[in-house]
Amino acid sequence: MIIEIGIVAGEIWHFLDQHGEVSLSDLTKSLDRTPENILMSLGWLAREGHVILAQAGDGYRISLRKDA
């Protein structure tokens, strides 16, 4: 499972690098991964300081850290 989380984290990083800030719902719709796997991978990226998660209304916005 940890390998899969790492692979999805890389996919998320590349997606954000290409598309900029996105909503969590748009990210989940765009990647062919389970929502649970996306959330675990986002947690990994957030813990490592690679992404910024900001609450926006009922959802979240995700972007890459500029200094990461």
Steps between C-alpha positions, in 0.01 A plus 500: 500500500779746581639462148159578348466809722840621381409444135174691537680779687726536197199510267341770716821705502526484119131585460533806723820604323316496167162641611575723798260528792198270481213397723511163669191393307660595165820317593302189594305513173816551292708214638399139442556409866275429797411799716656324799829455319500864391437614858778279640739630235402862568567440867847376412567804278366738765708341776811531283414867434449463124139619479281763656148398600255785556138466606266664249134489596400137538810370322873550466737663251838339439813655355871431491723693737701749296813437705470119497 
